[in-house]
Amino acid sequence: MKRSYSILLLICMALALFVAACGSSSGGGSNSSNQPETVTIWHGWGGTYVQPKQAIFNAYMKLHPNVTIKLVQITQNLIQKATTAIRANNGPDILAWVDDSLGELVDSHSLIQADQYISQSYVNSTYTPAAAQAVQFNGHVWGVPETVEAVTIMYNKKLIDASQLPTTTDQMLAFEKSYEQQHPGKYGIVWPTQDAYYNAGWFYGFGGYYVKPDGTVGLNTAQSIAAGNFIASFRPYLPKQLDGTTASSLFTEGKAAAIIDGPWAYDNYANTSHIDVGFVTLPVVTANNNTHASPFVGVKSLWITKNAKDPALDADILKFYTNTANQLQMIKADGEIPANKAALADPSVQNNPAISGFASQVPYGVPLPNTPYMSALWTPVANALTAIWNGTEPPATALANAQTAAEKAVKNISS
């Protein structure tokens, strides 16, 4: 009987080890067979971002010699090309892009629900709140987040101190006026005043919104009009033409003390232009009970497509790619803000002034809407902002026109 009990115990231990190995995710365990498999990932990563990411996938392939991971960079129209290819059954296994395209991809039946491979509890416990929310749609998990990004205020420490920068929207307008008066031909804080993404923080901070998940448009609300009036109030103190290129040039040339911009621009300012960059969060909105300005938090995500040959393997790769150790390795090289909660809390990240500077803004932001209706808003909002900034229409009129155009575009998507 003792012998039988020992044998049974050994069998149970072996079974437990087998189950643990199959269930591994952060350590690189695979749920697939040992047959050769190729996983193709279509992405839009460029520049210095690619190599640190490739290194992680190389590490996975080293752990699993039967797996080949192919990265395919699509430089233009990634979502449109992927949707067409997936429909023809020759698309990628995994698609990597920003979360505002998730709803569109789900509605076009381009992705599979990943719940059975990546649980909601896993997503919510592993990633920061905005990042976790971004990969969930219609009650399902569709993939994993890798990094987050949001615009914030970067300032030139040689031109201004953090204590001089405004902490409220009322102070911001006064600061803009006084700086321009004290430094003729130069400006206080610049940003692309006609860009829907860069100005979302004002709309949401004032209590307005672009669009809700059900397609309700909020451009002609009192709160959104207040945001439009706030933006228009800066016209006397900033250049008439102020797009992203102009704003960036003013900052790099020392003609602007500060700029509202995102992580993608930091390397150009700090390393190429050799600016001693400091960070402060966007001001609170005085007119909305001192609520923080709320910029969009874009979440770079990876989803499993309908063409996936082995979704369990794909999910394992995605968990490995975004585990704490790999995220720390990646961001050390490329300076992005990790979506992984533990990686973000790591001292090496918190002590990095650039990463922590942008990360400090993220809790006050709103996730970039992943509803398919978001695609209907970009052009109407941009057109309204252009009319507001050029002075061709008062904010109320410009936003009423944008409301009509956006509602029409939403209706087209619905049908």
N, C-alpha and C positions, 0 to 999 in steps of 0.2 A: 504494500500500500504506500509506504514511504517513497518507493521508486516511482510509482505511478504519479504520486503528488509532485515529485521533483520534475518529472517530464512535463506535467501539466503546467507547472510554474514556469518552466523554460519556454514553453509554447506561448504562454501569456505575455512574457517579457519580450519575446521576439515580435509578437503581434503589436505590442505597444510601441516598440521601436519603429516598426514598419509604418504604423499610422502616423507617428510623429514626423517621420521623414517625408511622407506624402503630403502632410499638411503644412510643411514649412513654406514660408513666404518671404520673410525678411532675410532669411539666410541663403536663399538661392535654390531651395528644393524645387523640383519640377513635378508636375502632375501628369506629365506625358510619358509615353513609352520611350524606349531607347532607340527607336528607329530615327534615322536622319530626318530632321525637320528644318525648314527655312521659314523664318518669320520676317515679313517685310513691314517696315515702318515708314510711312510718308510723313514728312515734317517740313516746317518752315524755318528751322534753326539756321542761323548764319553766323558769319564772323567767328569770334572767339568762343561762341557758345557750343559749337559742334564737338570739338575735341574732348572736352570734359565729359560730355554725354556719351560719346563713342567709347570712352575708356570704361564706363560702367557696363555697357553692353559687351565689351570685350571680356570683362571680368566674368560676366554671366556665361559667355561661350566657353571660357576656360574651365569653369565648373561643370559645364554640360557640353562636352565635345560633339555630341550628336546634334546640337542646335546651332544654326547659323542665323544671325540677325543682320538683316540688310537695311541700312538707312538710305532713304531716297529723298533728297531735298527737292521740294517744289517751290520755285521762287515766286510764282504768280498764280493767283486764282486756285489756291490749294483746295478749298472746299468744293468749288464747282467741278474741278477736275476729278476729285475723289468721288463725288456723288455720281458722276457719269461713269467712272471706271467700276465702281461697286455695282451699279445697276447692270453693267455688262459682265459682271462676275470676274473682272480682272483687276480689282482694286487691292489695296494693302490689307494686311491683317490688323494693323494698328494705325490709327491716325492721330497725329499730334498737332494741336492748334489751340486757339484761345476759346474760352468757354462761351462766348456770345454766339458761337455757331452750333452749340449743342442742340438746341431746340429744332433748328432747321434740319440737322442731320437725323434726329429722331423722327421728325415728321416725314422725311423722305425715305424712311426705313433703311438707312445706311448703316446703322449700328445695331448691336445686340445688347439686351439687358445683361449686365454683368453681376447681378445680385448673387447668383449661386456660386460665383467665384470670388467676389469682392463684396463682403456684406456691408450693409449700412452702418452697423456698429463698428466695424473695422475702419471705415472711412471717417466716421465722426470722432473716433478716439485717436486716430493716427495723424490727421491733418488739422490745420487751423480752421476755425469756423467758416470763414468766407471761402476757403479752398474746398472744404468738404461740401458746402452747399452748391458750389459751382458744378460738381460732377454728378449732381442728383437732379433729376427732372421727371415730372409726372410720377413721383413716388418710387423711382428706381435709380439704382447706381449704374452708370454707364462707363466708368473708367476710374482713373486716378488723377489728382492734380500733381504737378511737379513744382511749379514756382508761382509766386504772386507778384503783382506790380501795381503801383499807384503813383500818381503824381504828387509831389510835395514841393515845398519852397526850398530851393538851394540858393545860398547867398555867397558872395565873395567876401571872405574875411578881411581882405585888405581894404575894402571899400566901406564896410559897415559891420557893426557888432550885432549879435543876436538880440541884445536888449533893445536895440533901436527898431527892430522889426515889429510890425503890428500883430496883435493877438486877437483883435476883433475886426469885423468888416468895416465898422465906422472908422476905426483907427487906420485901416488899410487905405481908405480913400484919402484921409488927411495926410498920411505918410506919402502917398503918391504925389499929391499936390505940393507938399513942402519940399520933397526931394528934387522935384523938377525945377522948383523955384531957386533952390540953393545950388543946383548943379545944372545950369543951362545946357541944353543939348543932350542931357543924360536923363536916365529914368530910374525909378525905384524898383518896382517889381513888374516884370514883363511875362506875358504868356500868349499863346495863340488865341486871340479873343474871338475868332470866328470858327473855332473847332469844337464840334459837339462833344468829343471825348474830354478835352481839357476843361470845358466849362460845366461838365456834369456836376462837379462838386458844389457849384453855386446853386444850381437848380435843386438838387437833393438837400443841400444844407438849408435852403430857404423853406423847405417843406414841400417842394414840388417834385415832379418825376417826369420821365420820358414816356414810359409805357409799363403797364402791369402785365403779369403773366397771362391774364385773360384777354389782352389786346386793348385794354382801356388806355387811351392816350391822355396825358395830363399837361399839355403845353399851354393851354389857355386858362389854367387855374390862376387864382390870385397869387399863390405862392410862386409859380413859375414866372408870372409877369413881374413880380418883385425881383426875382433873380435877373430877369432881362433888364430891368431898370438899374439894378446895381452894376451890371456890366457896362451899360451905356454911360453911367456916371464917370467912367474913367476916360472917356473919349477926349476931353480937353488936355489930359496929362500924359497921353501915350501916343505913339506914332499912328498915323492914319492907316498905314498898311502894316499889319502885325500878325503875320502867319508864323508857323513854327521855325522856318529858316531865319526870318528876320529877328525873332526873339532870341534864338540861339546865337546869332551873330552879335547882337547887342551885348549879350552876357559875356561872350568870349573876348570881345574887344574892350571890355571894361566900361561900356556905355550904359550898362544896367547893373544895379547893385545886387539884384536877385532875379530869379526866374522860377516859374512853376513848370516843372518838367519831371520826367520819369527816370527809372534806373537805366534805361537804354542810352541815356544821354550822359550819364555820369563820367564814363571813361573819356569822352571827348573833352569835357570840362576840366577834370582833375588831372588827367595824364597827357592828353594832347595839347591842351591850352594852358596847363600848369596853373590852374586856379586853385587857391586854397579854399575848398568848398566846405561850407557849414550847412546844417539842416535845421529847419523849424517846420512845424506842422502848419497846415492852412489855418487861417483864423476862424474863430467861432462867429456865427451869424448873429449880430446884435438884434436884428428884427425878428429872429425866431428863438427867443429865450436863450440866447447864447449857445445854440446847438452848433456842434462842429460842422464846418464845411465837409461835405461827404463825397469825395471823388470816387470814380469807378475803381473797383479792385479787379483788375484783369487776372484771370487764372489760366495759366498755360496748362493744358490737360492732355491726357492720352486716353483714347477710347478704343474699344474693340469693335471692329467692323463686321458687317454681315458676311464678308468674304473670309473671315478667319477660319483657318483649317483646324486649329486646336485652341479653342478659347481658354481652356484650363492652363495651357502653357503660356499663352499670352498674358493672362492674369498674373501668373507667377513672375513673369518677366517684369511686369509693371510694378508689382509689390517690391521686387528686388531693386528696381531702378529708383524707387522713391523711399527706400528704407533710410533710417537715420544716418548710418555710416556713409552710404553712397551720396546722400544729399550734402553732407558736410564736405565730402571730397569734391563734389561738383562745384559748390558755391565758393569754395576756397579758390578755385581756378577761374570761375566766370563772374563772381560777384552778384549772382541773382539772389532773390529772397526765397528761402525754402518754404514749401507748403507743409512739409513734415513738422509737426508740432515740437517734437523733441529736438530736432535739428535747429529750429528757430530759437529755442531756449538755451542752446549750448553756449557756454561762455565765449568760445571763439567767434561766434556769430554776434553775440550781444556787444562784444568789445570791438567789432569792426564798425567804425563810424559811418561808413557808407551804407552798409546793409541795415544797421540799426536805425539809421536816419530815415530810410524809406519805410522800414518795418514799423516805425512809430506812427506813421500815417495810416497804415492799413486798418487798425481797429476802428477808425472813424469813417472808413469808406463803406460803400455798398457794393456787393458783388455785381460785376458787369452782367446785366440780365442775359440769361441763357434761353429766354423765350424766342421762338422763331420770329415773333413780331418786332424784335429789336432791329432787325434789318430794315424795317420800314421807317425807322426814326432818324437814321444818320443824315440823310439828305435834307429832309424838312427842317431839322434843327439847325444844320449848317447854313441853310438858306436864310432862316430867321436871324441867326447870329450875324450873318453878313449884312442883312438889311439894318439890323440894330446898330452895328458898328459903323457902317457907312452913313447912318443917319437918314436913309431913304424912307424908313418907316419907323414909327414909334414902337416900342417893345410890345404893347398890347396888340397892335395891328399885325406886326410880324409874326407873333406867336399864334394869333388866331388863324392866320393863313397857314402856318405850319401845322396847326391842329387839323385843319381840313385836309391838307395833303397827306398827313400821316394816317388819318382815319381811312382815307381812300386806299392807301398802300396796305394797311392792315386788313381791310376788307378783301383786297385782292389775294393776300396770303391765305385768308380764311377760306376763300372759295377755291 
